[in-house]
Amino acid sequence: MTDTLILFKPLADFGEALKKDCPKNDCTSYLYAYEQYCAIYADYKRIKETIADLSEAAVRVLEHAIRKTEAELYKMWFENYAVLKHRAALGMVASAERRETPSGKTNFEAITAGAQGLGRFLRSLPIIEAPWDTEFQKRYCSGCAAENCDACPNERFRNNPEWWLSLEADSGVAL
């Protein structure tokens, strides 16, 4: 088996699987990039073992070639339809991807199901100044003459990301 120690294992496993059976679609591009990665990495190891006083510049050039090819593999792994489809057919799922959960939803799906869920999530974040705070102060505090905010008539909007999410989008809002 090709030495793929520094490549994320699922990407290497998929490349090895394509060596055995590669559909005639974009998976061939993945296979080509994977084989190129393996060849560059093998050359890199051989050169480093052979030439003890290899310059730092030469090492960086070789490592750049490895990283560039690795980036191509990652891009196809996560974005290419044919690769995603073939991975699914092989049962290969990356750790950051969807897995079955008891509720049947991922955290992303639960958070983005509606303004209420997203609002609850945003409110739970431990941040000092949030965009909804800035908007609240701009709309309600800037013209308020009250010295004590405990009896604010707009309290329902304070620290309320759900209220902020319901506002019309403003391109000037700093996110």
C-alpha positions as a Markdown table, in Angstrom:
| # | Residue | x | y | z |
|---|---|---|---|---|
| 1 | Met | 0.0 | 0.0 | 0.0 |
| 2 | Thr | 1.2 | 3.5 | -0.8 |
| 3 | Asp | 2.5 | 5.5 | 2.2 |
| 4 | Thr | -0.2 | 8.1 | 3.0 |
| 5 | Leu | 0.8 | 8.8 | 6.6 |
| 6 | Ile | 0.2 | 12.6 | 6.5 |
| 7 | Leu | -3.1 | 12.5 | 4.5 |
| 8 | Phe | -6.4 | 12.4 | 6.4 |
| 9 | Lys | -7.0 | 8.6 | 6.5 |
| 10 | Pro | -10.6 | 8.6 | 5.0 |
| 11 | Leu | -9.2 | 10.5 | 1.9 |
| 12 | Ala | -6.5 | 8.0 | 1.5 |
| 13 | Asp | -8.9 | 5.1 | 2.0 |
| 14 | Phe | -11.1 | 6.5 | -0.7 |
| 15 | Gly | -8.2 | 6.9 | -3.1 |
| 16 | Glu | -7.2 | 3.3 | -2.5 |
| 17 | Ala | -10.7 | 2.2 | -3.1 |
| 18 | Leu | -10.8 | 4.1 | -6.4 |
| 19 | Lys | -7.6 | 2.2 | -7.5 |
| 20 | Lys | -9.6 | -1.0 | -7.3 |
| 21 | Asp | -12.9 | 0.4 | -8.9 |
| 22 | Cys | -13.2 | 3.9 | -10.3 |
| 23 | Pro | -16.4 | 5.0 | -12.0 |
| 24 | Lys | -15.9 | 7.0 | -15.3 |
| 25 | Asn | -16.8 | 10.4 | -13.8 |
| 26 | Asp | -15.1 | 13.0 | -11.7 |
| 27 | Cys | -13.9 | 10.2 | -9.4 |
| 28 | Thr | -11.1 | 9.7 | -12.0 |
| 29 | Ser | -10.0 | 13.3 | -11.3 |
| 30 | Tyr | -9.8 | 12.4 | -7.6 |
| 31 | Leu | -7.9 | 9.2 | -8.3 |
| 32 | Tyr | -5.4 | 11.2 | -10.5 |
| 33 | Ala | -4.9 | 13.8 | -7.7 |
| 34 | Tyr | -4.5 | 11.0 | -5.1 |
| 35 | Glu | -1.9 | 9.2 | -7.2 |
| 36 | Gln | -0.1 | 12.5 | -7.8 |
| 37 | Tyr | -0.2 | 13.2 | -4.0 |
| 38 | Cys | 1.3 | 9.7 | -3.3 |
| 39 | Ala | 4.0 | 10.2 | -5.9 |
| 40 | Ile | 5.0 | 13.6 | -4.6 |
| 41 | Tyr | 4.9 | 12.5 | -1.0 |
| 42 | Ala | 7.1 | 9.4 | -1.8 |
| 43 | Asp | 9.6 | 11.6 | -3.7 |
| 44 | Tyr | 9.6 | 14.0 | -0.7 |
| 45 | Lys | 10.4 | 11.2 | 1.7 |
| 46 | Arg | 13.1 | 9.7 | -0.6 |
| 47 | Ile | 14.7 | 13.1 | -1.2 |
| 48 | Lys | 14.8 | 14.0 | 2.5 |
| 49 | Glu | 16.3 | 10.6 | 3.4 |
| 50 | Thr | 18.9 | 10.8 | 0.6 |
| 51 | Ile | 20.0 | 14.4 | 1.0 |
| 52 | Ala | 20.9 | 15.2 | 4.6 |
| 53 | Asp | 21.7 | 18.8 | 4.0 |
| 54 | Leu | 18.6 | 19.7 | 1.9 |
| 55 | Ser | 18.0 | 23.4 | 1.9 |
| 56 | Glu | 15.0 | 24.8 | 3.8 |
| 57 | Ala | 13.8 | 26.4 | 0.5 |
| 58 | Ala | 13.8 | 23.0 | -1.3 |
| 59 | Val | 11.9 | 21.5 | 1.6 |
| 60 | Arg | 9.3 | 24.3 | 1.5 |
| 61 | Val | 8.9 | 23.8 | -2.3 |
| 62 | Leu | 8.3 | 20.1 | -1.9 |
| 63 | Glu | 5.9 | 20.6 | 1.0 |
| 64 | His | 4.0 | 23.2 | -0.9 |
| 65 | Ala | 3.4 | 20.7 | -3.8 |
| 66 | Ile | 2.1 | 18.2 | -1.2 |
| 67 | Arg | -0.2 | 20.7 | 0.4 |
| 68 | Lys | -1.5 | 22.0 | -2.9 |
| 69 | Thr | -2.4 | 18.4 | -4.1 |
| 70 | Glu | -3.9 | 17.7 | -0.6 |
| 71 | Ala | -6.1 | 20.8 | -0.9 |
| 72 | Glu | -7.4 | 19.6 | -4.3 |
| 73 | Leu | -8.3 | 16.2 | -2.6 |
| 74 | Tyr | -10.1 | 18.0 | 0.3 |
| 75 | Lys | -12.1 | 20.2 | -2.1 |
| 76 | Met | -13.3 | 17.2 | -4.1 |
| 77 | Trp | -13.9 | 15.2 | -1.0 |
| 78 | Phe | -16.3 | 17.8 | 0.4 |
| 79 | Glu | -17.7 | 19.4 | -2.8 |
| 80 | Asn | -17.7 | 17.2 | -5.8 |
| 81 | Tyr | -21.0 | 15.6 | -6.5 |
| 82 | Ala | -19.6 | 12.4 | -8.1 |
| 83 | Val | -17.1 | 11.9 | -5.3 |
| 84 | Leu | -19.8 | 12.5 | -2.7 |
| 85 | Lys | -22.2 | 10.0 | -4.4 |
| 86 | His | -19.5 | 7.3 | -4.8 |
| 87 | Arg | -18.3 | 7.8 | -1.2 |
| 88 | Ala | -21.9 | 7.3 | 0.0 |
| 89 | Ala | -22.2 | 4.2 | -2.1 |
| 90 | Leu | -19.0 | 2.9 | -0.4 |
| 91 | Gly | -20.3 | 3.9 | 3.1 |
| 92 | Met | -17.5 | 6.4 | 3.6 |
| 93 | Val | -18.5 | 9.3 | 5.8 |
| 94 | Ala | -16.1 | 11.9 | 7.1 |
| 95 | Ser | -16.2 | 12.7 | 10.9 |
| 96 | Ala | -17.5 | 16.2 | 10.3 |
| 97 | Glu | -20.4 | 15.1 | 8.2 |
| 98 | Arg | -23.9 | 14.1 | 9.1 |
| 99 | Arg | -24.5 | 11.0 | 11.1 |
| 100 | Glu | -27.7 | 9.5 | 12.3 |
| 101 | Thr | -28.8 | 11.0 | 15.6 |
| 102 | Pro | -31.7 | 10.0 | 17.9 |
| 103 | Ser | -33.7 | 13.1 | 16.9 |
| 104 | Gly | -32.9 | 12.6 | 13.2 |
| 105 | Lys | -31.5 | 16.1 | 13.0 |
| 106 | Thr | -28.0 | 17.5 | 13.1 |
| 107 | Asn | -27.1 | 20.5 | 15.3 |
| 108 | Phe | -27.1 | 22.7 | 12.2 |
| 109 | Glu | -30.6 | 21.5 | 11.2 |
| 110 | Ala | -31.9 | 22.1 | 14.8 |
| 111 | Ile | -30.4 | 25.5 | 15.1 |
| 112 | Thr | -31.5 | 26.7 | 11.6 |
| 113 | Ala | -35.0 | 25.2 | 11.7 |
| 114 | Gly | -36.4 | 28.6 | 12.5 |
| 115 | Ala | -35.8 | 32.0 | 14.1 |
| 116 | Gln | -36.7 | 30.7 | 17.6 |
| 117 | Gly | -34.1 | 27.9 | 17.5 |
| 118 | Leu | -31.5 | 30.2 | 16.1 |
| 119 | Gly | -32.3 | 32.9 | 18.6 |
| 120 | Arg | -32.0 | 30.5 | 21.5 |
| 121 | Phe | -28.6 | 29.3 | 20.2 |
| 122 | Leu | -27.3 | 32.9 | 19.6 |
| 123 | Arg | -28.5 | 33.9 | 23.1 |
| 124 | Ser | -26.6 | 31.0 | 24.6 |
| 125 | Leu | -23.2 | 32.2 | 23.2 |
| 126 | Pro | -21.0 | 33.8 | 25.8 |
| 127 | Ile | -20.3 | 37.1 | 24.0 |
| 128 | Ile | -20.1 | 40.6 | 25.4 |
| 129 | Glu | -21.4 | 42.7 | 22.5 |
| 130 | Ala | -23.6 | 41.1 | 19.8 |
| 131 | Pro | -25.1 | 42.7 | 16.7 |
| 132 | Trp | -28.6 | 42.6 | 18.4 |
| 133 | Asp | -27.2 | 44.6 | 21.4 |
| 134 | Thr | -25.7 | 47.2 | 19.0 |
| 135 | Glu | -29.0 | 47.5 | 17.2 |
| 136 | Phe | -31.0 | 47.7 | 20.4 |
| 137 | Gln | -28.8 | 50.5 | 21.7 |
| 138 | Lys | -29.0 | 52.3 | 18.3 |
| 139 | Arg | -32.8 | 52.1 | 18.1 |
| 140 | Tyr | -33.8 | 52.5 | 21.8 |
| 141 | Cys | -31.0 | 53.7 | 24.0 |
| 142 | Ser | -29.5 | 56.5 | 21.9 |
| 143 | Gly | -32.6 | 58.8 | 22.3 |
| 144 | Cys | -33.6 | 57.6 | 25.8 |
| 145 | Ala | -33.4 | 60.1 | 28.6 |
| 146 | Ala | -33.9 | 57.5 | 31.4 |
| 147 | Glu | -31.1 | 57.3 | 34.0 |
| 148 | Asn | -32.1 | 53.8 | 35.1 |
| 149 | Cys | -32.5 | 51.0 | 32.5 |
| 150 | Asp | -34.3 | 48.7 | 35.0 |
| 151 | Ala | -37.7 | 49.9 | 33.9 |
| 152 | Cys | -37.0 | 50.0 | 30.1 |
| 153 | Pro | -40.2 | 50.0 | 28.1 |
| 154 | Asn | -38.3 | 48.0 | 25.4 |
| 155 | Glu | -37.0 | 45.3 | 27.7 |
| 156 | Arg | -38.5 | 42.6 | 25.5 |
| 157 | Phe | -36.0 | 43.5 | 22.8 |
| 158 | Arg | -32.9 | 43.7 | 25.0 |
| 159 | Asn | -30.5 | 40.8 | 24.5 |
| 160 | Asn | -33.0 | 39.3 | 22.1 |
| 161 | Pro | -31.5 | 37.8 | 19.0 |
| 162 | Glu | -34.9 | 36.6 | 17.9 |
| 163 | Trp | -36.0 | 40.2 | 17.7 |
| 164 | Trp | -32.9 | 41.1 | 15.8 |
| 165 | Leu | -33.4 | 38.2 | 13.4 |
| 166 | Ser | -36.9 | 39.5 | 12.5 |
| 167 | Leu | -35.5 | 42.9 | 11.4 |
| 168 | Glu | -35.0 | 43.8 | 7.8 |
| 169 | Ala | -31.4 | 43.0 | 6.7 |
| 170 | Asp | -29.1 | 46.0 | 6.7 |
| 171 | Ser | -25.9 | 45.9 | 4.8 |
| 172 | Gly | -24.4 | 48.2 | 7.3 |
| 173 | Val | -24.8 | 45.8 | 10.2 |
| 174 | Ala | -21.4 | 44.5 | 11.3 |
| 175 | Leu | -21.6 | 40.7 | 11.8 |
